[in-house]
Amino acid sequence: MSGSHHFHSKPSNPQISSEVDPSLHAHKKGDAKHSHSKQVSNQNLLLIALILTLGFSGVEGAAAYFANSLALISDAGHMVTDAAALGLALLAQIISRRPPSPKHSFGFGRAEALAAFVNSIAMLGLVLWIVIEAVSRFANPHQVDGLTVTVVAAIGLLMNIVVAYVLSRDKKSVNTRAALVHVMGDLLGSIAALIAGVVIQLTGWMPIDAILSILVSLLILKSTISILHESYHFLMEGVPLHIDYLEVGKDLKNVPGVLAVHDLHVWEMTPSFPALIGHIEIADIKEWPSIMARINTMLLDKHGIDHVTLQPEEYSELHDHDHDHGIDDAPRQEQSSNVFHDGDTFYVQCSSGESSHRMAYHAWGNPNNSKVLLCVHGLTRRGSDFKTLAQAMCKDYYVVCPDVVGRGDSDRLSNPMQYAVPQYVADIAELIKKLGVSQVDWFGTSMGGLIGMVYAAMPNSPIRRMLINDVGPKIEPEAIKRLGSYVGQPFAFANRADALTRLNQICASFGEHTPQEWEVYNGPMLVRHNGTWIMHYDPNISVPFASVNPIMAKAGEMAMWHAFKQIHIPMLIVRGGNSDLLSAATVAEMCKVNPYARSIEIPNVGHAPAFVKPEQIALAKEFFS
């Protein structure tokens, strides 16, 4: 992965504080014609509106007191709130014009949206107060001076028209538009007060004052909620409302030269300035300038995005196997190309706390082959599970099948609580280091799939593609109960045939197999010890398994879902059609939350498909080809 290549497209020359190195905030020539702190609104507009609104609110407040009019009181109170809102908006624009600083590299453009959000909250409070006061006046009508209300409301209407015209000249700033909503509320309030004054003067019907106050409040509420939603969406760095995120991703993938797109994010740095960042996979880094130019043109023409930062990842780098050599008995490049392993056993030294242990692994194929397929087995299994698959794959891959510690030919741990995924991941990392490769393909059955998911989610993981065999972030309770019935339980037979028969019964869910297939698959699971045939693994591997309570299980499931969502490599999820461990619903959710995953179901097989059948092996070969 080309982590060192970051390309920033279409920036310009913003104003830079004298305290900041200009090169940090400056953009290259030819970039988008804007700066991080550019403002399209005008401070003078807000200042004029503030003076007019604040001045008249005092006049209207005094008139409302003498006229005893709720409509005028509401309008005057509304104007005082508007004055505060305009003052806050003016302050926000002053702040937003400040240049970027070492602590605020994007500048202060978001201050406008923050002010709009606060203004909207204040407006909601005012609407609530007006409604409550109006309702109370229905029960206790007040005498209102209709003539005073009419005259003052008419003057207020003219003043609000002037202020609304001034603010309407700035149509792009969400902050100014939020202030304009307040003023439009004032204008409606003045109209309502004017109507109330005329009706009262002509008919003497006092409830009209409260009725029109409620009507105006409802109209204001609609506009306020719109501004509140928009400013909240902006502050939460939501995708700009006029941009279709999925369409952007689709269009990026269709740009000639682009192989894949991931880690894509679209948001607005400041109002009206959308930005995009992401990772682009390409075949040749030399083609990046021309590909980037095509991307810039497409994003600007189709989506109006002109601030683009993309990291190219060269496909050849993702699949490059030039590497430092490990601690094998002989450097790999010095090994003869004629060497061919056929299940040969090797060891890698691993650490476990303050002690160390050896992990065995079995290999098939040419150790000089830079294409390595790592096959990791299930909870009570061992590397020999993959013998048939390895023999079929070893012409194309160097197939490595470890015995996870505590199993097969690997050492046992003195502390059974270390039989857990973190230890297994650390051991596999040591194995890959010894192999001297930088990339591996992964086949993980059951526990091996869980180990692979955790490892693949880690930064700089060497796994480039992964087949997950019948396991997922969620393990069904029925399977846990079944595993608990035999993992670590006494298993000893004087006769090997009896032991194999019993083991075949335990593994019946693997599917129907011939006696020869069962011998190849389950025979290596049995070892002779003190005259009896027992299982190959340390019974203490069940200790951590048995210690898991429902709370721990749920926490583990959540952690696995989180890890699975971080994986950005091709994945094939294989489910046995009758599996009691991996449900069809879990598979569907896995494919839903991670676009890199696809799935296939093998009928008439439970947990887990053994991959000794030709059709199952063909499935694996197709995926890894």
Secondary structure, DSSP 4 states (H G I P E B T S, - for coil): --TT--EEES-------TTS-HHHH---TTS-S--TT---S-HHHHHHHHHHHHHHHHHHHHHHHHHT-HHHHHHHHHHHHHHHHHHHHHHHHHHHTSPP-SS-TT-STTHHHHHHHHHHHHHHHHHHHHHHHHHHHHHS-----HHHHHHHHHHHHHHHHHHHHHHHT--S-HHHHHHHHHHHHHHHHHHHHHHHHHHHHHH--THHHHHHHHHHHHHHHHHHHHHHHHHHHHHTTPPPTT--HHHHHHHHHTSTTEEEEEEEEEEEEETTEEEEEEEEEES-GGGHHHHHHHHHHHHHHHH---EEEEEEEEHHHHT-------S-SS-GGGS-TT--EEEEEEEEEEEETTEEEEEEEEEEE-TT-S-EEEEE--TT--GGGGHHHHHHHTTTSEEEEE--TTSTTSPPPSSGGG-SHHHHHHHHHHHHHHHT-S-EEEEEETHHHHHHHHHHHSTT--EEEEEEES--S---HHHHHHHHTTTTS--EESSHHHHHHHHHHHTGGG----HHHHHHHHGGGEEEETTEEEESS-GGGHHHHHT--HHHHHHHHHHHHHHHHT--S-EEEEEETT-SSS-HHHHHHHHHH-TTEEEEEETT--S---S-SHHHHHHHHHHH-
